[in-house]
């Protein structure tokens, strides 16, 4: 996991992707961008030039470091590796409550009682989406780049952004399921 907005982590992750694909291995790069935006993500990596990659990435506006200059450089770097013939598929795996009409029925029964199941579902779904992308593309390696909170394996204080009140509601969650 990384803290959104750092310069170093996207660059380090690109090095990992480079090393992992050098031998021809099939790799899924799972990113904390909405799975429902996969068509837009695919368009980024079918761009003709690095400038076109940058322009398309700039359309991904988030209010955190996921749309930073460092992340833009990561996207251009991955695009460059794909242009070299590396076997890389980039997948948006983030999930937001309401993406699935069956959300209320999809909370796994094994979530610990002390955590807020609704808040934890986002991270569980991110993991499930990443695994599904890997299986769909028969990848040999799954590399997942997300915020450190989402990849934490401990119960911690997290929460949900309440759109109606525009406040962040704190509650115990179990990131990474």
NORHUBEL-V212856 format. One record per helix or strand of 3 or more residues. SS is the DSSP state (2 for helix, 1 for strand). FROM is the first residue (numbers start at 1). TO is the last residue. Records with the same first field share a line. If there is no record, write none. Layout:
BEGIN
SS = FROM-TO ; FROM-TO
END
This chain:
BEGIN
2 = 8-21 ; 35-45 ; 50-58 ; 65-67 ; 69-83 ; 103-105 ; 117-136 ; 148-151
1 = 27-34 ; 88-94 ; 141-145 ; 155-162 ; 167-174
END
